[in-house]
Amino acid sequence: MTQASKAGTFSIGGSTVNRMGYGAMQLAGPGVYGPPKDHAGAIAVLREAVASGVNHIDTSDFYGPHVTNRLIREALHPYADELLIVTKVGASRGTDASWNPANSPAELVSAVHDNLRNLGVDVLQVVNYRAWGTGHSPDELSIEAQFTALAELQQQGLIQHLGLSNVSAKQIAQAQSIADVVCVQNHYNLAHRDDEHLIAELGKQGIAYVPFFPLGGFTPLQSQTLSDVALRLDSSPMCVALAWLLQRAPNLLLIPGTSSVAHLHENLSAAELVIPQEMLAELDGQGA
C-alpha cells in the first residue's frame, strides 16, 4: 500500500481516489502567475506524486494562466486510467496577475475548451464551477446560469462530472436541481471551520468535500497547541494539520500543493499519522 492510500479512499463521480491528493496551483510562478522558477523541478514533483500513489490531482487553466495544465500534460500524458484530474473554471488572470471573474456562459465554454486543449484530452473528468463571493467566503448569489452552461457541456460529452467551489449550501442545492454535484471545494482547515455542518451533510449524500487552504493558504496556520501536539508526535505542525483533516470526516479529500519533492513527501506522510483521541480533542479546541 502506498503512502497516499493509507488514509483510505473515497469516490468522486464513480472514481475511487486516495484521500491524499495533490494540488497543482503552486507549480506556477510567484503569485500563481507565469512559468515556474524550476521547470524540471515542477515536472519531477508531478511524476513523484503519481509514483507515490497520488491519483487525484487538482488544477485549473487559470493557474499561470495555462501553466499548470501544460505541465501536467508534459509530465503525465498519456494519463493512467486510475488518475483523476479535477479542474475548475470561473476565473481569469489579468496581465497584472489579478484574479478576475470569468463566469458568463460564453467565458465558461471558452475555459472548458482551454482546459481540454492544454490537458490534451477529449473529455474533462471533473469540472468545478468556482463561484465568487467575498474573498474566499461564498455568498447567496444565483449560480443557475453558470451551472446550466456547464451542464449543457456535460450533456454534449465534454465533461463527465460537475463540482462546485466557494459555494454556500443554498448554491449547492440550486446546482443539484440542474445536475449532479460530485464534489465541493470550500475554505476549511484547523482554524477555519465554518463548513462543519455542510461537510456532514455532503457526507450523507456521498459527496466529497475538498478543503482549499488546508494549511492556511497565504497565511499559514499558527497555533501553539498545533506546535505542541506536533512536537509530542515527532512530526511537523503542517503534517499534523493535514492528519487532523483526514481524521475529521471520511469524505474529506486533501489536495495540498508544493513545488518541492521533499515537501511533497512530508505532506503525503500525513496519511500515515494517527493522532490519538486526547490530542485530537486539544486540536478540536483550536477552531475559530
C-alpha positions as a Markdown table, in Angstrom:
| # | Residue | x | y | z |
|---|---|---|---|---|
| 1 | Met | 0.0 | 0.0 | 0.0 |
| 2 | Thr | 1.4 | 3.4 | -0.9 |
| 3 | Gln | 1.7 | 6.3 | 1.5 |
| 4 | Ala | -1.1 | 8.2 | -0.3 |
| 5 | Ser | -3.6 | 5.3 | 0.3 |
| 6 | Lys | -3.1 | 4.7 | 4.0 |
| 7 | Ala | -5.7 | 7.2 | 4.9 |
| 8 | Gly | -8.3 | 5.3 | 2.9 |
| 9 | Thr | -10.2 | 6.2 | -0.3 |
| 10 | Phe | -13.4 | 8.0 | -1.3 |
| 11 | Ser | -15.3 | 8.2 | -4.6 |
| 12 | Ile | -15.7 | 11.2 | -6.9 |
| 13 | Gly | -18.1 | 10.6 | -9.7 |
| 14 | Gly | -17.5 | 6.9 | -9.6 |
| 15 | Ser | -13.7 | 7.2 | -9.5 |
| 16 | Thr | -12.1 | 5.8 | -6.3 |
| 17 | Val | -9.3 | 8.0 | -5.2 |
| 18 | Asn | -6.8 | 8.1 | -2.4 |
| 19 | Arg | -7.8 | 10.7 | 0.2 |
| 20 | Met | -4.4 | 12.4 | 0.0 |
| 21 | Gly | -4.2 | 14.1 | -3.4 |
| 22 | Tyr | -2.2 | 16.9 | -4.9 |
| 23 | Gly | -3.0 | 20.5 | -5.8 |
| 24 | Ala | -1.0 | 21.9 | -8.8 |
| 25 | Met | -1.5 | 25.6 | -8.1 |
| 26 | Gln | 2.0 | 26.1 | -6.6 |
| 27 | Leu | 3.7 | 24.8 | -9.7 |
| 28 | Ala | 3.1 | 28.1 | -11.5 |
| 29 | Gly | 5.3 | 31.1 | -10.9 |
| 30 | Pro | 5.2 | 33.6 | -7.9 |
| 31 | Gly | 1.6 | 34.6 | -7.2 |
| 32 | Val | 0.4 | 31.7 | -9.3 |
| 33 | Tyr | 1.4 | 33.7 | -12.3 |
| 34 | Gly | 3.8 | 32.9 | -15.2 |
| 35 | Pro | 6.0 | 29.9 | -15.6 |
| 36 | Pro | 7.7 | 28.0 | -12.7 |
| 37 | Lys | 11.1 | 29.0 | -11.5 |
| 38 | Asp | 12.3 | 25.5 | -12.0 |
| 39 | His | 10.5 | 23.8 | -14.9 |
| 40 | Ala | 12.3 | 20.4 | -14.5 |
| 41 | Gly | 11.5 | 20.5 | -10.7 |
| 42 | Ala | 7.8 | 21.0 | -11.4 |
| 43 | Ile | 7.8 | 18.0 | -13.8 |
| 44 | Ala | 9.6 | 16.0 | -11.2 |
| 45 | Val | 7.1 | 16.8 | -8.4 |
| 46 | Leu | 4.1 | 15.7 | -10.6 |
| 47 | Arg | 5.8 | 12.5 | -11.6 |
| 48 | Glu | 6.8 | 11.7 | -8.0 |
| 49 | Ala | 3.3 | 12.5 | -6.7 |
| 50 | Val | 1.8 | 9.9 | -9.0 |
| 51 | Ala | 4.7 | 7.4 | -8.3 |
| 52 | Ser | 3.9 | 7.8 | -4.6 |
| 53 | Gly | 0.3 | 6.8 | -5.0 |
| 54 | Val | -1.5 | 10.1 | -5.7 |
| 55 | Asn | -4.4 | 9.5 | -8.1 |
| 56 | His | -6.3 | 12.8 | -7.6 |
| 57 | Ile | -4.8 | 16.0 | -9.0 |
| 58 | Asp | -6.5 | 19.4 | -8.7 |
| 59 | Thr | -5.7 | 22.1 | -11.3 |
| 60 | Ser | -7.1 | 24.9 | -13.3 |
| 61 | Asp | -6.3 | 26.6 | -16.6 |
| 62 | Phe | -6.3 | 30.0 | -14.9 |
| 63 | Tyr | -3.3 | 28.9 | -12.8 |
| 64 | Gly | -0.5 | 30.6 | -14.7 |
| 65 | Pro | -2.7 | 31.0 | -16.8 |
| 66 | His | -2.3 | 27.9 | -18.8 |
| 67 | Val | 0.8 | 26.9 | -17.0 |
| 68 | Thr | -0.1 | 24.0 | -14.6 |
| 69 | Asn | -2.3 | 22.2 | -17.2 |
| 70 | Arg | 0.6 | 22.2 | -19.7 |
| 71 | Leu | 3.0 | 21.0 | -17.0 |
| 72 | Ile | 0.6 | 18.2 | -16.1 |
| 73 | Arg | 0.3 | 17.2 | -19.8 |
| 74 | Glu | 4.1 | 17.2 | -20.2 |
| 75 | Ala | 4.7 | 15.2 | -17.1 |
| 76 | Leu | 1.9 | 12.7 | -17.1 |
| 77 | His | 0.3 | 12.4 | -20.6 |
| 78 | Pro | -0.9 | 9.8 | -21.6 |
| 79 | Tyr | -2.7 | 9.6 | -18.2 |
| 80 | Ala | -3.0 | 6.5 | -16.2 |
| 81 | Asp | -6.5 | 5.1 | -16.1 |
| 82 | Glu | -6.7 | 5.4 | -12.3 |
| 83 | Leu | -5.6 | 9.1 | -12.3 |
| 84 | Leu | -8.5 | 11.6 | -11.7 |
| 85 | Ile | -7.8 | 15.2 | -12.9 |
| 86 | Val | -10.2 | 17.8 | -11.5 |
| 87 | Thr | -10.1 | 21.3 | -12.9 |
| 88 | Lys | -12.1 | 24.4 | -12.3 |
| 89 | Val | -13.5 | 27.3 | -14.3 |
| 90 | Gly | -15.0 | 30.7 | -13.4 |
| 91 | Ala | -11.9 | 33.0 | -13.2 |
| 92 | Ser | -9.3 | 34.6 | -15.4 |
| 93 | Arg | -6.0 | 36.3 | -14.8 |
| 94 | Gly | -5.2 | 39.9 | -15.8 |
| 95 | Thr | -1.9 | 41.0 | -17.3 |
| 96 | Asp | -1.2 | 42.5 | -13.9 |
| 97 | Ala | -1.6 | 39.0 | -12.3 |
| 98 | Ser | -5.0 | 40.0 | -10.9 |
| 99 | Trp | -7.8 | 37.4 | -10.3 |
| 100 | Asn | -11.0 | 38.3 | -12.1 |
| 101 | Pro | -14.4 | 36.7 | -12.5 |
| 102 | Ala | -14.9 | 35.0 | -15.9 |
| 103 | Asn | -18.3 | 33.4 | -15.3 |
| 104 | Ser | -20.5 | 34.3 | -18.2 |
| 105 | Pro | -21.7 | 31.2 | -20.1 |
| 106 | Ala | -19.5 | 32.2 | -23.0 |
| 107 | Glu | -16.5 | 32.5 | -20.8 |
| 108 | Leu | -17.2 | 29.2 | -19.2 |
| 109 | Val | -17.5 | 27.5 | -22.5 |
| 110 | Ser | -14.2 | 29.0 | -23.6 |
| 111 | Ala | -12.5 | 27.9 | -20.3 |
| 112 | Val | -13.6 | 24.4 | -20.8 |
| 113 | His | -12.1 | 24.3 | -24.2 |
| 114 | Asp | -8.9 | 25.8 | -22.9 |
| 115 | Asn | -8.7 | 23.0 | -20.3 |
| 116 | Leu | -9.4 | 20.3 | -22.9 |
| 117 | Arg | -6.6 | 21.7 | -25.2 |
| 118 | Asn | -4.0 | 22.3 | -22.5 |
| 119 | Leu | -4.5 | 19.0 | -20.7 |
| 120 | Gly | -4.6 | 17.1 | -24.0 |
| 121 | Val | -7.9 | 15.3 | -23.5 |
| 122 | Asp | -11.2 | 15.0 | -25.3 |
| 123 | Val | -13.3 | 14.9 | -22.1 |
| 124 | Leu | -12.7 | 16.6 | -18.8 |
| 125 | Gln | -13.3 | 14.2 | -15.9 |
| 126 | Val | -14.5 | 16.7 | -13.3 |
| 127 | Val | -15.0 | 20.4 | -13.7 |
| 128 | Asn | -15.7 | 22.6 | -10.6 |
| 129 | Tyr | -17.5 | 25.9 | -11.1 |
| 130 | Arg | -15.7 | 28.4 | -8.9 |
| 131 | Ala | -18.3 | 30.9 | -7.6 |
| 132 | Trp | -17.5 | 34.4 | -6.5 |
| 133 | Gly | -18.2 | 35.7 | -3.0 |
| 134 | Thr | -16.4 | 38.0 | -0.6 |
| 135 | Gly | -12.8 | 36.9 | -0.7 |
| 136 | His | -12.8 | 33.2 | 0.0 |
| 137 | Ser | -16.3 | 33.2 | 1.5 |
| 138 | Pro | -19.3 | 32.2 | -0.5 |
| 139 | Asp | -22.4 | 34.3 | -0.9 |
| 140 | Glu | -26.0 | 33.6 | -1.9 |
| 141 | Leu | -25.9 | 34.9 | -5.5 |
| 142 | Ser | -27.6 | 32.6 | -8.1 |
| 143 | Ile | -25.3 | 30.3 | -10.0 |
| 144 | Glu | -28.1 | 28.9 | -12.2 |
| 145 | Ala | -26.9 | 30.4 | -15.5 |
| 146 | Gln | -23.3 | 29.3 | -14.9 |
| 147 | Phe | -24.1 | 25.8 | -13.8 |
| 148 | Thr | -26.6 | 25.3 | -16.5 |
| 149 | Ala | -24.0 | 26.3 | -19.1 |
| 150 | Leu | -21.6 | 23.6 | -17.7 |
| 151 | Ala | -24.4 | 21.1 | -17.5 |
| 152 | Glu | -25.0 | 21.6 | -21.2 |
| 153 | Leu | -21.3 | 20.9 | -21.9 |
| 154 | Gln | -21.7 | 17.8 | -19.8 |
| 155 | Gln | -24.7 | 16.7 | -22.0 |
| 156 | Gln | -22.5 | 17.4 | -25.1 |
| 157 | Gly | -19.9 | 14.9 | -23.7 |
| 158 | Leu | -17.2 | 17.4 | -23.0 |
| 159 | Ile | -17.4 | 17.0 | -19.2 |
| 160 | Gln | -18.0 | 13.8 | -17.3 |
| 161 | His | -18.9 | 15.2 | -13.8 |
| 162 | Leu | -19.5 | 18.6 | -12.2 |
| 163 | Gly | -18.5 | 20.1 | -8.9 |
| 164 | Leu | -18.5 | 23.4 | -7.1 |
| 165 | Ser | -16.1 | 25.7 | -5.3 |
| 166 | Asn | -16.5 | 28.6 | -2.9 |
| 167 | Val | -20.3 | 28.0 | -2.5 |
| 168 | Ser | -23.0 | 28.0 | 0.1 |
| 169 | Ala | -25.4 | 25.3 | 1.0 |
| 170 | Lys | -28.1 | 27.2 | -0.9 |
| 171 | Gln | -26.0 | 27.4 | -4.0 |
| 172 | Ile | -25.2 | 23.7 | -3.8 |
| 173 | Ala | -28.9 | 22.9 | -3.7 |
| 174 | Gln | -29.5 | 25.2 | -6.6 |
| 175 | Ala | -26.8 | 23.4 | -8.6 |
| 176 | Gln | -28.2 | 20.0 | -7.7 |
| 177 | Ser | -31.6 | 20.9 | -9.2 |
| 178 | Ile | -29.7 | 21.3 | -12.5 |
| 179 | Ala | -27.2 | 18.4 | -12.5 |
| 180 | Asp | -25.5 | 16.0 | -10.1 |
| 181 | Val | -22.7 | 17.5 | -7.9 |
| 182 | Val | -19.8 | 15.1 | -7.1 |
| 183 | Cys | -17.5 | 17.3 | -5.1 |
| 184 | Val | -17.4 | 20.7 | -3.3 |
| 185 | Gln | -14.2 | 22.7 | -2.7 |
| 186 | Asn | -14.5 | 25.3 | 0.1 |
| 187 | His | -12.2 | 27.0 | 2.6 |
| 188 | Tyr | -11.7 | 24.8 | 5.6 |
| 189 | Asn | -8.9 | 23.9 | 7.9 |
| 190 | Leu | -7.9 | 23.6 | 11.6 |
| 191 | Ala | -8.6 | 27.3 | 12.2 |
| 192 | His | -11.4 | 28.0 | 9.8 |
| 193 | Arg | -14.4 | 25.6 | 10.3 |
| 194 | Asp | -17.5 | 27.4 | 9.0 |
| 195 | Asp | -18.4 | 24.3 | 6.9 |
| 196 | Glu | -18.6 | 21.8 | 9.7 |
| 197 | His | -22.4 | 21.1 | 9.2 |
| 198 | Leu | -22.0 | 21.3 | 5.4 |
| 199 | Ile | -19.3 | 18.6 | 5.4 |
| 200 | Ala | -21.5 | 16.3 | 7.4 |
| 201 | Glu | -24.5 | 16.9 | 5.1 |
| 202 | Leu | -22.4 | 16.2 | 2.0 |
| 203 | Gly | -21.0 | 13.1 | 3.6 |
| 204 | Lys | -24.6 | 11.8 | 4.0 |
| 205 | Gln | -25.0 | 12.3 | 0.2 |
| 206 | Gly | -21.7 | 10.6 | -0.6 |
| 207 | Ile | -20.3 | 13.8 | -1.9 |
| 208 | Ala | -16.6 | 14.6 | -1.5 |
| 209 | Tyr | -15.5 | 17.8 | 0.3 |
| 210 | Val | -12.1 | 19.1 | -0.8 |
| 211 | Pro | -10.8 | 21.9 | 1.5 |
| 212 | Phe | -8.8 | 24.6 | -0.1 |
| 213 | Phe | -6.2 | 26.3 | 2.0 |
| 214 | Pro | -5.9 | 23.2 | 4.2 |
| 215 | Leu | -2.7 | 24.7 | 5.7 |
| 216 | Gly | -4.0 | 28.2 | 5.9 |
| 217 | Gly | -3.2 | 29.4 | 2.4 |
| 218 | Phe | -1.4 | 32.7 | 2.1 |
| 219 | Thr | -1.4 | 33.0 | 5.9 |
| 220 | Pro | 0.0 | 29.7 | 7.2 |
| 221 | Leu | -1.7 | 28.2 | 10.3 |
| 222 | Gln | -0.2 | 29.4 | 13.6 |
| 223 | Ser | -1.2 | 27.6 | 16.8 |
| 224 | Gln | 0.8 | 26.9 | 19.9 |
| 225 | Thr | -1.4 | 23.9 | 20.5 |
| 226 | Leu | -0.7 | 22.6 | 17.0 |
| 227 | Ser | 3.1 | 23.1 | 17.5 |
| 228 | Asp | 2.9 | 21.3 | 20.9 |
| 229 | Val | 1.0 | 18.3 | 19.5 |
| 230 | Ala | 3.4 | 18.1 | 16.6 |
| 231 | Leu | 6.4 | 18.0 | 19.0 |
| 232 | Arg | 4.8 | 15.2 | 21.0 |
| 233 | Leu | 4.1 | 13.2 | 17.9 |
| 234 | Asp | 7.6 | 13.9 | 16.5 |
| 235 | Ser | 6.1 | 15.4 | 13.4 |
| 236 | Ser | 5.7 | 18.8 | 11.8 |
| 237 | Pro | 2.8 | 21.2 | 12.5 |
| 238 | Met | 1.7 | 21.1 | 8.9 |
| 239 | Cys | 1.7 | 17.3 | 8.8 |
| 240 | Val | -0.4 | 17.2 | 11.9 |
| 241 | Ala | -2.8 | 19.8 | 10.5 |
| 242 | Leu | -3.3 | 17.6 | 7.4 |
| 243 | Ala | -3.7 | 14.4 | 9.5 |
| 244 | Trp | -6.3 | 16.2 | 11.6 |
| 245 | Leu | -8.3 | 16.9 | 8.5 |
| 246 | Leu | -8.1 | 13.2 | 7.4 |
| 247 | Gln | -9.4 | 12.2 | 10.8 |
| 248 | Arg | -12.2 | 14.8 | 10.8 |
| 249 | Ala | -14.6 | 13.2 | 8.3 |
| 250 | Pro | -14.3 | 10.3 | 5.8 |
| 251 | Asn | -15.5 | 12.4 | 2.8 |
| 252 | Leu | -12.7 | 15.0 | 3.3 |
| 253 | Leu | -10.1 | 14.7 | 0.4 |
| 254 | Leu | -6.9 | 16.7 | 0.6 |
| 255 | Ile | -5.0 | 18.4 | -2.2 |
| 256 | Pro | -2.0 | 20.2 | -0.5 |
| 257 | Gly | 0.3 | 21.7 | -3.1 |
| 258 | Thr | 4.0 | 22.2 | -3.3 |
| 259 | Ser | 6.8 | 22.7 | -5.8 |
| 260 | Ser | 9.2 | 20.6 | -3.8 |
| 261 | Val | 9.6 | 16.8 | -3.9 |
| 262 | Ala | 10.8 | 16.8 | -0.2 |
| 263 | His | 7.8 | 18.8 | 0.8 |
| 264 | Leu | 5.5 | 16.5 | -1.2 |
| 265 | His | 6.7 | 13.5 | 0.8 |
| 266 | Glu | 6.2 | 15.4 | 4.0 |
| 267 | Asn | 2.6 | 16.2 | 3.0 |
| 268 | Leu | 2.0 | 12.6 | 2.0 |
| 269 | Ser | 3.3 | 11.3 | 5.3 |
| 270 | Ala | 0.3 | 12.8 | 6.9 |
| 271 | Ala | -1.7 | 9.8 | 5.6 |
| 272 | Glu | 0.4 | 7.6 | 7.9 |
| 273 | Leu | 0.0 | 9.7 | 11.0 |
| 274 | Val | -2.7 | 8.8 | 13.5 |
| 275 | Ile | -3.4 | 11.4 | 16.1 |
| 276 | Pro | -4.5 | 10.0 | 19.5 |
| 277 | Gln | -8.0 | 11.0 | 20.7 |
| 278 | Glu | -6.8 | 13.1 | 23.5 |
| 279 | Met | -4.6 | 15.1 | 21.2 |
| 280 | Leu | -7.5 | 15.4 | 18.7 |
| 281 | Ala | -9.5 | 16.9 | 21.5 |
| 282 | Glu | -6.8 | 19.5 | 22.1 |
| 283 | Leu | -6.7 | 20.4 | 18.4 |
| 284 | Asp | -10.5 | 20.5 | 18.2 |
| 285 | Gly | -10.4 | 23.3 | 20.6 |
| 286 | Gln | -8.4 | 25.5 | 18.2 |
| 287 | Gly | -11.3 | 26.3 | 15.9 |
| 288 | Ala | -12.1 | 29.9 | 15.1 |
